[in-house]
Amino acid sequence: MLSRVAERVYWLGRYLERAENTARLLTVYSTLLLDLPRGARIGWHTLVQITGSNPEFHKHHQVVDERSVIHFLLADPKNSSSILNSLAMARENARTTREIIPSEAWEQINNLYLFARDNVSKSTGRGPRHQLLQQIISYCQLITGLLSGAMSHNSGYNFIRIARSLERADMTTRIVDVGSVTLLPGLAGAGHAEHVPEPYENMIWMSVLRSLSAYQMYRQHVLDRVNGEDVVTFLLQDAQFPRSVVHSLTKLESCLQSLPNNAETLKQLEVTRTLASEANIPELLQNGLLEYIDQLQVEIARVHARIASTWFLPVVNGQQQST
């Protein structure tokens, strides 16, 4: 497979997964707005921070409130990682690799982009917004299933799986960030878990689980009540749940094994997976979960850098080199 084709299908996988998980991230907040008591305030600025978009947001927005943040993450053309822009890029990468992916997949990706583009302006209200986000998530899952069931599991599909696993690991860490009570200044006087009334803390973690379609699987594995320690452990370290960080990184390793020249990438991946699997979650919840999540995201980014430098064409002076 040509490097440029591998890179395009890789980014097709990443943009689809990014759109789905950004929708899941916004769903957490939408659910909390409905569930939390009257007067509780949501830290919308932190939602921008955990997506890594803080400089880009403040370049174009003076006020950080629900309306501006939702627009920025959902449809702002100036945000390269907004859901609409992610879907546009997924569509473009699918269009340029139509000879690689099933025609039905291309049609569904195109339909998803057109659906999101035509309906995003109607999502200013919380009810319509929640419905739109759920439809985007369902559309992305449909496309993922279609690619799995109708595309030959060759090197092209392997790069899609690599991309999906890496993006999923990264976005799961960002959704776990939402569970930090520092996002709820109206509930947490000093920003620590022990200052949050227990029912509200449990509600936050239940919203995080549901946003990842993880609540039922969590309940099968954890018999205790929903609590921060068990939820974070499950979402970061459970080896069987498909959206956990460790499972995603393990799946990524199995995909990389079939590629040539994989030694350096596998070495970096092992560092990243060890950081995730050996973390002491109870201690981190007391003394620095956010800092640990930041470190884990840096390591995940290093895995991507290894993938790009090994199998994709280098970029010189802003231009991709030709073969």
Secondary structure, DSSP 8 states (H G I E B T S, - for coil): --HHHHHHHHHHHHHHHHHHHHHHHHHHHHHHHHHS-TT----HHHHHHHTT-HHHHHHH-S--SHHHHHHHHHT-TT-TTSHHHHHHHHHHHHHTTTTTS-HHHHHHHHHHHHHHHHHGGG--SHHHHHHHHHHHHHHHHHHHHHHHHHS--SHHHHHHHHHHHHHHHHHHHHHHHHTSGGG-TTT-SSSSGGGS-HHHHHHHHHHHHHHTT-HHHHHHH--S---HHHHHHHHHH-SSSTTSHHHHHHHHHHHHTTSSS-HHHHHHHHHHHHHHHT--HHHHHHHTHHHHHHHHHHHHHHHHHHHHHHHS--EETTEE---
